[in-house]
Amino acid sequence: MEKASQEIGGREIAERETSGENATPEGRKPIRELSRSAASPQPGEKGSLLSMWEILLQLRVLLPYLSRLVPLLDRGLIKSPPELSEIRKTLAEMQASLRDWGSRAKIQADQLDRIEAEISQLLAENERHAKQSRELAEGMRALSSRLLLLTAILSVLLAALILLQILRWVHP
């Protein structure tokens, strides 16, 4: 049915062209005549209507994508910008949290300084105790050598005393 209506429409246009009814009531040229006048330049030349139509026909593939993009763009344009009071409120909250973090950082830095001072004191005290331990160990070694010498002397004296007692009993 559509083919029949197209054929009838095509015949009417062909009859108008042959009968001299090329001008429309408003004084405009019909579509066929426009396409002929636009077709006078070569199809590949710049500026010809035919090449523009070819470009538009190639771009018609993008129409479904553009129809999906337009609502997204409209949503972005419809959104009103945030109010200035909200921005100020957010900035104030950020500044307060920044001050809070700054004070926490200062407190932690002070605590780290105190801990560092305590560690240095403990290290100094540990070194002092290690030095005292070394001195005590040297003193113990010296004392043990003296005690050994004293034990040896006393052992010799005891042996001499026993020997003298034996001689005294044997020779009264």
OpenMM code with the backbone's topology and positions (N, CA, C; nanometers):
from openmm import Vec3, app, unit

residues = "MET GLU LYS ALA SER GLN GLU ILE GLY GLY ARG GLU ILE ALA GLU ARG GLU THR SER GLY GLU ASN ALA THR PRO GLU GLY ARG LYS PRO ILE ARG GLU LEU SER ARG SER ALA ALA SER PRO GLN PRO GLY GLU LYS GLY SER LEU LEU SER MET TRP GLU ILE LEU LEU GLN LEU ARG VAL LEU LEU PRO TYR LEU SER ARG LEU VAL PRO LEU LEU ASP ARG GLY LEU ILE LYS SER PRO PRO GLU LEU SER GLU ILE ARG LYS THR LEU ALA GLU MET GLN ALA SER LEU ARG ASP TRP GLY SER ARG ALA LYS ILE GLN ALA ASP GLN LEU ASP ARG ILE GLU ALA GLU ILE SER GLN LEU LEU ALA GLU ASN GLU ARG HIS ALA LYS GLN SER ARG GLU LEU ALA GLU GLY MET ARG ALA LEU SER SER ARG LEU LEU LEU LEU THR ALA ILE LEU SER VAL LEU LEU ALA ALA LEU ILE LEU LEU GLN ILE LEU ARG TRP VAL HIS PRO".split()
positions = [
    Vec3(0.0818, -0.1179, 0.0000),
    Vec3(0.0000, 0.0000, 0.0000),
    Vec3(0.0867, 0.1249, 0.0000),
    Vec3(0.1944, 0.1169, 0.0736),
    Vec3(0.2829, 0.2325, 0.0785),
    Vec3(0.3493, 0.2558, -0.0560),
    Vec3(0.3832, 0.1472, -0.1226),
    Vec3(0.4468, 0.1607, -0.2536),
    Vec3(0.3524, 0.2274, -0.3515),
    Vec3(0.2247, 0.1917, -0.3395),
    Vec3(0.1261, 0.2506, -0.4305),
    Vec3(0.1142, 0.3993, -0.4051),
    Vec3(0.1140, 0.4402, -0.2766),
    Vec3(0.1026, 0.5837, -0.2468),
    Vec3(0.2289, 0.6568, -0.2902),
    Vec3(0.3439, 0.5910, -0.2786),
    Vec3(0.4668, 0.6551, -0.3234),
    Vec3(0.4673, 0.6713, -0.4745),
    Vec3(0.4143, 0.5693, -0.5420),
    Vec3(0.4095, 0.5782, -0.6876),
    Vec3(0.3149, 0.6884, -0.7311),
    Vec3(0.2016, 0.7008, -0.6613),
    Vec3(0.1055, 0.8066, -0.6955),
    Vec3(0.1679, 0.9422, -0.6677),
    Vec3(0.2350, 0.9556, -0.5495),
    Vec3(0.3005, 1.0822, -0.5168),
    Vec3(0.4089, 1.1144, -0.6170),
    Vec3(0.4821, 1.0116, -0.6605),
    Vec3(0.5884, 1.0315, -0.7583),
    Vec3(0.5326, 1.0758, -0.8921),
    Vec3(0.4170, 1.0223, -0.9293),
    Vec3(0.3546, 1.0617, -1.0560),
    Vec3(0.3086, 1.2065, -1.0516),
    Vec3(0.2544, 1.2454, -0.9333),
    Vec3(0.2062, 1.3833, -0.9211),
    Vec3(0.3216, 1.4810, -0.9353),
    Vec3(0.4340, 1.4491, -0.8747),
    Vec3(0.5500, 1.5383, -0.8837),
    Vec3(0.5998, 1.5424, -1.0267),
    Vec3(0.6029, 1.4275, -1.0911),
    Vec3(0.6489, 1.4221, -1.2309),
    Vec3(0.5538, 1.4999, -1.3210),
    Vec3(0.4212, 1.4889, -1.2932),
    Vec3(0.3238, 1.5630, -1.3735),
    Vec3(0.3394, 1.7120, -1.3528),
    Vec3(0.3629, 1.7564, -1.2301),
    Vec3(0.3811, 1.8990, -1.2024),
    Vec3(0.5013, 1.9523, -1.2794),
    Vec3(0.6092, 1.8722, -1.2769),
    Vec3(0.7307, 1.9175, -1.3444),
    Vec3(0.7089, 1.9283, -1.4942),
    Vec3(0.6370, 1.8342, -1.5505),
    Vec3(0.6149, 1.8376, -1.6957),
    Vec3(0.5098, 1.9395, -1.7335),
    Vec3(0.4150, 1.9652, -1.6447),
    Vec3(0.3087, 2.0591, -1.6774),
    Vec3(0.3477, 2.2024, -1.6507),
    Vec3(0.4599, 2.2275, -1.5895),
    Vec3(0.5037, 2.3648, -1.5634),
    Vec3(0.4573, 2.4173, -1.4304),
    Vec3(0.4071, 2.3328, -1.3459),
    Vec3(0.3642, 2.3770, -1.2136),
    Vec3(0.4811, 2.3670, -1.1169),
    Vec3(0.5907, 2.4232, -1.1524),
    Vec3(0.7095, 2.4137, -1.0682),
    Vec3(0.7025, 2.5078, -0.9489),
    Vec3(0.6327, 2.6144, -0.9585),
    Vec3(0.6261, 2.7111, -0.8497),
    Vec3(0.5128, 2.6748, -0.7559),
    Vec3(0.5396, 2.6847, -0.6288),
    Vec3(0.4367, 2.6595, -0.5277),
    Vec3(0.3596, 2.7870, -0.5079),
    Vec3(0.2446, 2.7798, -0.4413),
    Vec3(0.1651, 2.9012, -0.4229),
    Vec3(0.2423, 3.0124, -0.3534),
    Vec3(0.3376, 2.9827, -0.2740),
    Vec3(0.4110, 3.0870, -0.2017),
    Vec3(0.5303, 3.1356, -0.2817),
    Vec3(0.5511, 3.0825, -0.3961),
    Vec3(0.6607, 3.1288, -0.4800),
    Vec3(0.7892, 3.0525, -0.4556),
    Vec3(0.7813, 2.9425, -0.3829),
    Vec3(0.9017, 2.8629, -0.3572),
    Vec3(0.9136, 2.7525, -0.4597),
    Vec3(1.0333, 2.7061, -0.4820),
    Vec3(1.0561, 2.5977, -0.5765),
    Vec3(1.0274, 2.4651, -0.5078),
    Vec3(0.9798, 2.3640, -0.5805),
    Vec3(0.9561, 2.2333, -0.5198),
    Vec3(1.0882, 2.1651, -0.4858),
    Vec3(1.0761, 2.0557, -0.4109),
    Vec3(1.1926, 1.9845, -0.3577),
    Vec3(1.2790, 1.9299, -0.4691),
    Vec3(1.2207, 1.8736, -0.5726),
    Vec3(1.2998, 1.8151, -0.6821),
    Vec3(1.3851, 1.9199, -0.7482),
    Vec3(1.3293, 2.0369, -0.7655),
    Vec3(1.4044, 2.1423, -0.8324),
    Vec3(1.5205, 2.1889, -0.7443),
    Vec3(1.4946, 2.1949, -0.6117),
    Vec3(1.6021, 2.2325, -0.5198),
    Vec3(1.7141, 2.1293, -0.5242),
    Vec3(1.6741, 2.0034, -0.5294),
    Vec3(1.7775, 1.9004, -0.5306),
    Vec3(1.8547, 1.9059, -0.6609),
    Vec3(1.7903, 1.9438, -0.7719),
    Vec3(1.8625, 1.9561, -0.8981),
    Vec3(1.9586, 2.0741, -0.8932),
    Vec3(1.9110, 2.1870, -0.8349),
    Vec3(1.9987, 2.3034, -0.8290),
    Vec3(2.1148, 2.2781, -0.7336),
    Vec3(2.0895, 2.2018, -0.6259),
    Vec3(2.1962, 2.1691, -0.5326),
    Vec3(2.2902, 2.0675, -0.5928),
    Vec3(2.2383, 1.9903, -0.6859),
    Vec3(2.3201, 1.8863, -0.7466),
    Vec3(2.4075, 1.9402, -0.8572),
    Vec3(2.3940, 2.0665, -0.8923),
    Vec3(2.4759, 2.1206, -0.9987),
    Vec3(2.6240, 2.1127, -0.9667),
    Vec3(2.6700, 2.1420, -0.8407),
    Vec3(2.8103, 2.1156, -0.8133),
    Vec3(2.8310, 1.9650, -0.8026),
    Vec3(2.9523, 1.9241, -0.8171),
    Vec3(2.9847, 1.7822, -0.8111),
    Vec3(2.9619, 1.7310, -0.6684),
    Vec3(2.9230, 1.6068, -0.6514),
    Vec3(2.8904, 1.5537, -0.5197),
    Vec3(3.0050, 1.5615, -0.4192),
    Vec3(3.1281, 1.5520, -0.4601),
    Vec3(3.2388, 1.5552, -0.3657),
    Vec3(3.2878, 1.6946, -0.3337),
    Vec3(3.2391, 1.7975, -0.4031),
    Vec3(3.2898, 1.9335, -0.3818),
    Vec3(3.2436, 1.9874, -0.2474),
    Vec3(3.3239, 2.0770, -0.1942),
    Vec3(3.2872, 2.1421, -0.0698),
    Vec3(3.1786, 2.2428, -0.0982),
    Vec3(3.0883, 2.2580, -0.0017),
    Vec3(2.9867, 2.3607, -0.0117),
    Vec3(2.8631, 2.3151, -0.0860),
    Vec3(2.8647, 2.1999, -0.1441),
    Vec3(2.7455, 2.1556, -0.2150),
    Vec3(2.6465, 2.0998, -0.1155),
    Vec3(2.5182, 2.1220, -0.1407),
    Vec3(2.4144, 2.0717, -0.0512),
    Vec3(2.4139, 1.9201, -0.0486),
    Vec3(2.4460, 1.8618, -0.1615),
    Vec3(2.4464, 1.7169, -0.1694),
    Vec3(2.5512, 1.6573, -0.0750),
    Vec3(2.6713, 1.7172, -0.0696),
    Vec3(2.7739, 1.6654, 0.0213),
    Vec3(2.7320, 1.6870, 0.1662),
    Vec3(2.6606, 1.7957, 0.1942),
    Vec3(2.6122, 1.8179, 0.3302),
    Vec3(2.5102, 1.7119, 0.3667),
    Vec3(2.4219, 1.6785, 0.2717),
    Vec3(2.3226, 1.5739, 0.2967),
    Vec3(2.3917, 1.4397, 0.3195),
    Vec3(2.4963, 1.4140, 0.2437),
    Vec3(2.5700, 1.2891, 0.2627),
    Vec3(2.6293, 1.2826, 0.4032),
    Vec3(2.6828, 1.3926, 0.4491),
    Vec3(2.7401, 1.3986, 0.5842),
    Vec3(2.6313, 1.3774, 0.6872),
    Vec3(2.5161, 1.4438, 0.6677),
    Vec3(2.4070, 1.4285, 0.7630),
    Vec3(2.3550, 1.2856, 0.7644),
    Vec3(2.3490, 1.2228, 0.6500),
    Vec3(2.3050, 1.0836, 0.6456),
    Vec3(2.4041, 0.9928, 0.7187),
    Vec3(2.5307, 1.0245, 0.7104),
    Vec3(2.6298, 0.9454, 0.7836),
    Vec3(2.6190, 0.9685, 0.9333),
    Vec3(2.5793, 1.0880, 0.9722),
    Vec3(2.5682, 1.1205, 1.1149),
    Vec3(2.4388, 1.0705, 1.1769),
    Vec3(2.3436, 1.0261, 1.0964),
    Vec3(2.2164, 0.9807, 1.1526),
    Vec3(2.2345, 0.8579, 1.2412),
    Vec3(2.3473, 0.7880, 1.2258),
    Vec3(2.3761, 0.6722, 1.3095),
    Vec3(2.3932, 0.7160, 1.4552),
    Vec3(2.4376, 0.8375, 1.4746),
    Vec3(2.4635, 0.8875, 1.6096),
    Vec3(2.3380, 0.9351, 1.6806),
    Vec3(2.2255, 0.9490, 1.6109),
    Vec3(2.1043, 1.0032, 1.6715),
    Vec3(2.0566, 0.9249, 1.7941),
    Vec3(2.0557, 0.7927, 1.7943),
    Vec3(2.0111, 0.7230, 1.9166),
    Vec3(2.0994, 0.7556, 2.0379),
    Vec3(2.2283, 0.7683, 2.0124),
    Vec3(2.3182, 0.8005, 2.1239),
    Vec3(2.2951, 0.9427, 2.1734),
    Vec3(2.2743, 1.0328, 2.0813),
    Vec3(2.2479, 1.1713, 2.1203),
    Vec3(2.1167, 1.1820, 2.1964),
    Vec3(2.0163, 1.1046, 2.1566),
    Vec3(1.8881, 1.1094, 2.2271),
    Vec3(1.9029, 1.0591, 2.3700),
    Vec3(1.9968, 0.9706, 2.3935),
    Vec3(2.0214, 0.9243, 2.5314),
    Vec3(2.1052, 1.0236, 2.6097),
    Vec3(2.1903, 1.0975, 2.5429),
    Vec3(2.2777, 1.1942, 2.6100),
    Vec3(2.2040, 1.3202, 2.6522),
    Vec3(2.1071, 1.3627, 2.5748),
    Vec3(2.0381, 1.4894, 2.6026),
    Vec3(1.9746, 1.4903, 2.7411),
    Vec3(1.9015, 1.3856, 2.7846),
    Vec3(1.8461, 1.3901, 2.9208),
    Vec3(1.9536, 1.4004, 3.0281),
    Vec3(2.0661, 1.3348, 3.0045),
    Vec3(2.1744, 1.3435, 3.1031),
    Vec3(2.2276, 1.4856, 3.1129),
    Vec3(2.2404, 1.5514, 2.9985),
    Vec3(2.2888, 1.6893, 2.9995),
    Vec3(2.1866, 1.7813, 3.0646),
    Vec3(2.0571, 1.7556, 3.0390),
    Vec3(1.9529, 1.8382, 3.0999),
    Vec3(1.9549, 1.8262, 3.2510),
    Vec3(1.9768, 1.7053, 3.3013),
    Vec3(1.9820, 1.6873, 3.4465),
    Vec3(2.0955, 1.7689, 3.5068),
    Vec3(2.2072, 1.7715, 3.4377),
    Vec3(2.3214, 1.8482, 3.4874),
    Vec3(2.2942, 1.9977, 3.4860),
    Vec3(2.2188, 2.0451, 3.3880),
    Vec3(2.1889, 2.1881, 3.3792),
    Vec3(2.0789, 2.2287, 3.4754),
    Vec3(1.9881, 2.1360, 3.5052),
    Vec3(1.8751, 2.1687, 3.5925),
    Vec3(1.9198, 2.1824, 3.7366),
    Vec3(2.0172, 2.1054, 3.7764),
    Vec3(2.0632, 2.1113, 3.9147),
    Vec3(2.1057, 2.2530, 3.9486),
    Vec3(2.0544, 2.2990, 4.0602),
    Vec3(2.0932, 2.4331, 4.1025),
    Vec3(2.2251, 2.4236, 4.1779),
    Vec3(2.3061, 2.5250, 4.1670),
    Vec3(2.4336, 2.5208, 4.2390),
    Vec3(2.4081, 2.5238, 4.3893),
    Vec3(2.4962, 2.4631, 4.4675),
    Vec3(2.4748, 2.4624, 4.6121),
    Vec3(2.4746, 2.6053, 4.6660),
    Vec3(2.3960, 2.6212, 4.7686),
    Vec3(2.3845, 2.7552, 4.8264),
    Vec3(2.5153, 2.7948, 4.8938),
    Vec3(2.5359, 2.9228, 4.9005),
    Vec3(2.6585, 2.9753, 4.9591),
    Vec3(2.6662, 2.9427, 5.1077),
    Vec3(2.5516, 2.9410, 5.1743),
    Vec3(2.5519, 2.9109, 5.3173),
    Vec3(2.5959, 2.7672, 5.3422),
    Vec3(2.5560, 2.6760, 5.2557),
    Vec3(2.5985, 2.5376, 5.2699),
    Vec3(2.7492, 2.5259, 5.2514),
    Vec3(2.8009, 2.5992, 5.1548),
    Vec3(2.9453, 2.5972, 5.1294),
    Vec3(3.0200, 2.6530, 5.2501),
    Vec3(2.9690, 2.7633, 5.3035),
    Vec3(3.0338, 2.8227, 5.4218),
    Vec3(3.0286, 2.7271, 5.5396),
    Vec3(2.9130, 2.6622, 5.5563),
    Vec3(2.8981, 2.5679, 5.6670),
    Vec3(2.9982, 2.4533, 5.6520),
    Vec3(3.0093, 2.4025, 5.5317),
    Vec3(3.1038, 2.2938, 5.5062),
    Vec3(3.2471, 2.3393, 5.5298),
    Vec3(3.2796, 2.4603, 5.4841),
    Vec3(3.4147, 2.5144, 5.5063),
    Vec3(3.4431, 2.5314, 5.6544),
    Vec3(3.3425, 2.5798, 5.7290),
    Vec3(3.3611, 2.5974, 5.8724),
    Vec3(3.3867, 2.4627, 5.9402),
    Vec3(3.3111, 2.3602, 5.8990),
    Vec3(3.3330, 2.2270, 5.9555),
    Vec3(3.4727, 2.1761, 5.9221),
    Vec3(3.5145, 2.1999, 5.7981),
    Vec3(3.6484, 2.1555, 5.7581),
    Vec3(3.7558, 2.2292, 5.8371),
    Vec3(3.7375, 2.3599, 5.8584),
    Vec3(3.8352, 2.4366, 5.9356),
    Vec3(3.8399, 2.3870, 6.0790),
    Vec3(3.7222, 2.3579, 6.1374),
    Vec3(3.7179, 2.3081, 6.2746),
    Vec3(3.7892, 2.1739, 6.2846),
    Vec3(3.7621, 2.0857, 6.1896),
    Vec3(3.8292, 1.9561, 6.1933),
    Vec3(3.9792, 1.9719, 6.1704),
    Vec3(4.0180, 2.0679, 6.0853),
    Vec3(4.1598, 2.0937, 6.0616),
    Vec3(4.2272, 2.1438, 6.1889),
    Vec3(4.1596, 2.2349, 6.2600),
    Vec3(4.2145, 2.2832, 6.3878),
    Vec3(4.2265, 2.1681, 6.4870),
    Vec3(4.1219, 2.0823, 6.4901),
    Vec3(4.1221, 1.9680, 6.5807),
    Vec3(4.2385, 1.8759, 6.5485),
    Vec3(4.2566, 1.8467, 6.4211),
    Vec3(4.3681, 1.7610, 6.3798),
    Vec3(4.5014, 1.8278, 6.4115),
    Vec3(4.5083, 1.9596, 6.3933),
    Vec3(4.6318, 2.0318, 6.4246),
    Vec3(4.6651, 2.0236, 6.5729),
    Vec3(4.5624, 2.0421, 6.6584),
    Vec3(4.5872, 2.0340, 6.8021),
    Vec3(4.6256, 1.8917, 6.8419),
    Vec3(4.5599, 1.7927, 6.7808),
    Vec3(4.5966, 1.6541, 6.8097),
    Vec3(4.7401, 1.6262, 6.7674),
    Vec3(4.7772, 1.6776, 6.6531),
    Vec3(4.9140, 1.6569, 6.6051),
    Vec3(5.0141, 1.7229, 6.6990),
    Vec3(4.9810, 1.8423, 6.7486),
    Vec3(5.0709, 1.9124, 6.8424),
    Vec3(5.0840, 1.8336, 6.9725),
    Vec3(4.9717, 1.7839, 7.0227),
    Vec3(4.9740, 1.7046, 7.1462),
    Vec3(5.0588, 1.5786, 7.1257),
    Vec3(5.0383, 1.5116, 7.0139),
    Vec3(5.1161, 1.3907, 6.9868),
    Vec3(5.2641, 1.4225, 6.9687),
    Vec3(5.2949, 1.5367, 6.9074),
    Vec3(5.4352, 1.5765, 6.8927),
    Vec3(5.4975, 1.6013, 7.0295),
    Vec3(5.4218, 1.6671, 7.1192),
    Vec3(5.4717, 1.6890, 7.2555),
    Vec3(5.4927, 1.5556, 7.3274),
    Vec3(5.3966, 1.4639, 7.3097),
    Vec3(5.4109, 1.3326, 7.3725),
    Vec3(5.5328, 1.2585, 7.3175),
    Vec3(5.5537, 1.2691, 7.1875),
    Vec3(5.6718, 1.2053, 7.1280),
    Vec3(5.8004, 1.2667, 7.1819),
    Vec3(5.8017, 1.3989, 7.2019),
    Vec3(5.9203, 1.4638, 7.2588),
    Vec3(5.9467, 1.4125, 7.4002),
    Vec3(5.8384, 1.4004, 7.4805),
    Vec3(5.8540, 1.3491, 7.6166),
    Vec3(5.9048, 1.2054, 7.6156),
    Vec3(5.8481, 1.1244, 7.5283),
    Vec3(5.8911, 0.9842, 7.5191),
    Vec3(6.0371, 0.9766, 7.4759),
    Vec3(6.0755, 1.0626, 7.3816),
    Vec3(6.2141, 1.0652, 7.3358),
    Vec3(6.3080, 1.1049, 7.4488),
    Vec3(6.2665, 1.2035, 7.5311),
    Vec3(6.3488, 1.2450, 7.6455),
    Vec3(6.3607, 1.1305, 7.7463),
    Vec3(6.2491, 1.0611, 7.7719),
    Vec3(6.2526, 0.9486, 7.8655),
    Vec3(6.3425, 0.8368, 7.8138),
    Vec3(6.3343, 0.8098, 7.6842),
    Vec3(6.4187, 0.7052, 7.6260),
    Vec3(6.5652, 0.7425, 7.6367),
    Vec3(6.5990, 0.8688, 7.6122),
    Vec3(6.7396, 0.9107, 7.6236),
    Vec3(6.7860, 0.8995, 7.7685),
    Vec3(6.6984, 0.9327, 7.8651),
    Vec3(6.7338, 0.9170, 8.0061),
    Vec3(6.7556, 0.7690, 8.0398),
    Vec3(6.6654, 0.6836, 7.9890),
    Vec3(6.6791, 0.5402, 8.0149),
    Vec3(6.8070, 0.4847, 7.9531),
    Vec3(6.8406, 0.5323, 7.8320),
    Vec3(6.9648, 0.4881, 7.7694),
    Vec3(7.0863, 0.5306, 7.8509),
    Vec3(7.0849, 0.6550, 7.9005),
    Vec3(7.1968, 0.7031, 7.9823),
    Vec3(7.2066, 0.6214, 8.1118),
    Vec3(7.0921, 0.5942, 8.1720),
    Vec3(7.0904, 0.5164, 8.2953),
    Vec3(7.1373, 0.3729, 8.2683),
    Vec3(7.0957, 0.3182, 8.1560),
    Vec3(7.1379, 0.1824, 8.1193),
    Vec3(7.2894, 0.1773, 8.0987),
    Vec3(7.3430, 0.2783, 8.0314),
    Vec3(7.4890, 0.2842, 8.0129),
    Vec3(7.5601, 0.2955, 8.1467),
    Vec3(7.5037, 0.3749, 8.2366),
    Vec3(7.5650, 0.3903, 8.3692),
    Vec3(7.5633, 0.2575, 8.4445),
    Vec3(7.4506, 0.1859, 8.4377),
    Vec3(7.4413, 0.0559, 8.5045),
    Vec3(7.5366, -0.0453, 8.4406),
    Vec3(7.5498, -0.0411, 8.3095),
    Vec3(7.6425, -0.1318, 8.2423),
    Vec3(7.7858, -0.1031, 8.2861),
    Vec3(7.8193, 0.0257, 8.3006),
    Vec3(7.9543, 0.0634, 8.3462),
    Vec3(7.9770, 0.0150, 8.4888),
    Vec3(7.8754, 0.0325, 8.5735),
    Vec3(7.8866, -0.0129, 8.7119),
    Vec3(7.9011, -0.1653, 8.7176),
    Vec3(7.8264, -0.2331, 8.6301),
    Vec3(7.8349, -0.3805, 8.6268),
    Vec3(7.9747, -0.4243, 8.5848),
    Vec3(8.0325, -0.3565, 8.4868),
    Vec3(8.1687, -0.3905, 8.4450),
    Vec3(8.2675, -0.3649, 8.5591),
    Vec3(8.2521, -0.2512, 8.6287),
    Vec3(8.3417, -0.2201, 8.7413),
    Vec3(8.3268, -0.3227, 8.8522),
    Vec3(8.2018, -0.3638, 8.8784),
    Vec3(8.1767, -0.4629, 8.9830),
    Vec3(8.2379, -0.5972, 8.9440),
    Vec3(8.2246, -0.6333, 8.8165),
    Vec3(8.2829, -0.7603, 8.7710),
    Vec3(8.4344, -0.7558, 8.7837),
    Vec3(8.4966, -0.6421, 8.7504),
    Vec3(8.6421, -0.6293, 8.7658),
    Vec3(8.6810, -0.6383, 8.9137),
    Vec3(8.5990, -0.5752, 8.9982),
    Vec3(8.6265, -0.5812, 9.1430),
    Vec3(8.6128, -0.7234, 9.1960),
    Vec3(8.5145, -0.7969, 9.1477),
    Vec3(8.4954, -0.9356, 9.1922),
    Vec3(8.6117, -1.0235, 9.1472),
    Vec3(8.6594, -1.0004, 9.0241),
    Vec3(8.7745, -1.0775, 8.9773),
    Vec3(8.8975, -1.0476, 9.0636),
    Vec3(8.9170, -0.9196, 9.0942),
    Vec3(9.0330, -0.8831, 9.1781),
    Vec3(9.0187, -0.9442, 9.3177),
    Vec3(8.8977, -0.9412, 9.3732),
    Vec3(8.8739, -0.9973, 9.5056),
    Vec3(8.8931, -1.1483, 9.5048),
    Vec3(8.8443, -1.2133, 9.3989),
    Vec3(8.8603, -1.3599, 9.3929),
    Vec3(9.0085, -1.3971, 9.3811),
    Vec3(9.0843, -1.3199, 9.3060),
    Vec3(9.2284, -1.3506, 9.2964),
    Vec3(9.2966, -1.3284, 9.4316),
    Vec3(9.2576, -1.2277, 9.5050),
    Vec3(9.3155, -1.2028, 9.6378),
    Vec3(9.2762, -1.3133, 9.7342),
    Vec3(9.1478, -1.3550, 9.7278),
    Vec3(9.1024, -1.4626, 9.8161),
    Vec3(9.1757, -1.5931, 9.7843),
    Vec3(9.2003, -1.6172, 9.6604),
    Vec3(9.2740, -1.7365, 9.6207),
    Vec3(9.4169, -1.7319, 9.6780),
    Vec3(9.4767, -1.6155, 9.6666),
    Vec3(9.6114, -1.5994, 9.7205),
    Vec3(9.6107, -1.6170, 9.8727),
    Vec3(9.5127, -1.5591, 9.9383),
    Vec3(9.5024, -1.5704, 10.0837),
    Vec3(9.4772, -1.7148, 10.1251),
    Vec3(9.3950, -1.7868, 10.0492),
    Vec3(9.3681, -1.9274, 10.0782),
    Vec3(9.4958, -2.0085, 10.0607),
    Vec3(9.5717, -1.9778, 9.9612),
    Vec3(9.6973, -2.0501, 9.9394),
    Vec3(9.7932, -2.0238, 10.0559),
    Vec3(9.8027, -1.9008, 10.1010),
    Vec3(9.8929, -1.8661, 10.2122),
    Vec3(9.8478, -1.9353, 10.3399),
    Vec3(9.7147, -1.9308, 10.3646),
    Vec3(9.6633, -1.9955, 10.4862),
    Vec3(9.6836, -2.1480, 10.4805),
    Vec3(9.6678, -2.2038, 10.3620),
    Vec3(9.6903, -2.3494, 10.3487),
    Vec3(9.8366, -2.3836, 10.3804),
    Vec3(9.9276, -2.3026, 10.3333),
    Vec3(10.0709, -2.3257, 10.3607),
    Vec3(10.0979, -2.3093, 10.5106),
    Vec3(10.0422, -2.2083, 10.5728),
    Vec3(10.0623, -2.1867, 10.7168),
    Vec3(10.0018, -2.3005, 10.7985),
    Vec3(9.8847, -2.3469, 10.7570),
    Vec3(9.8205, -2.4574, 10.8280),
    Vec3(9.9061, -2.5848, 10.8161),
    Vec3(9.9570, -2.6069, 10.6976),
    Vec3(10.0437, -2.7241, 10.6788),
    Vec3(10.1692, -2.7101, 10.7655),
    Vec3(10.2232, -2.5896, 10.7760),
    Vec3(10.3425, -2.5676, 10.8587),
    Vec3(10.3103, -2.5878, 11.0069),
    Vec3(10.1936, -2.5442, 11.0491),
    Vec3(10.1521, -2.5597, 11.1896),
    Vec3(10.1322, -2.7070, 11.2246),
    Vec3(10.0692, -2.7793, 11.1327),
    Vec3(10.0484, -2.9220, 11.1567),
    Vec3(10.1846, -2.9936, 11.1640),
    Vec3(10.2715, -2.9581, 11.0799),
    Vec3(10.4042, -3.0196, 11.0791),
    Vec3(10.4795, -2.9879, 11.2106),
    Vec3(10.4696, -2.8689, 11.2579),
    Vec3(10.5341, -2.8322, 11.3838),
    Vec3(10.4719, -2.9063, 11.5020),
    Vec3(10.3434, -2.9273, 11.5016),
    Vec3(10.2769, -3.0018, 11.6089),
    Vec3(10.3196, -3.1477, 11.6078),
    Vec3(10.3315, -3.2018, 11.4916),
    Vec3(10.3752, -3.3411, 11.4809),
    Vec3(10.5198, -3.3506, 11.5333),
    Vec3(10.6022, -3.2597, 11.5011),
    Vec3(10.7406, -3.2611, 11.5504),
    Vec3(10.7480, -3.2398, 11.7023),
    Vec3(10.6638, -3.1691, 11.7536),
    Vec3(10.6635, -3.1444, 11.8983),
    Vec3(10.6147, -3.2678, 11.9726),
    Vec3(10.5273, -3.3411, 11.9228),
    Vec3(10.4806, -3.4630, 11.9890),
    Vec3(10.5810, -3.5765, 11.9707),
    Vec3(10.6388, -3.5770, 11.8615),
    Vec3(10.7365, -3.6814, 11.8389),
    Vec3(10.8613, -3.6489, 11.9244),
    Vec3(10.9067, -3.5361, 11.9373),
    Vec3(11.0234, -3.4971, 12.0178),
    Vec3(10.9760, -3.4044, 12.1274),
    Vec3(10.9497, -3.4589, 12.2465),
    Vec3(10.9058, -3.3711, 12.3554),
    Vec3(11.0107, -3.2916, 12.4204),
] * unit.nanometer
topology = app.Topology()
chain = topology.addChain("A")
for resn in residues:
    res = topology.addResidue(resn, chain)
    for name in ("N", "CA", "C"):
        topology.addAtom(name, app.Element.getBySymbol(name[0]), res)
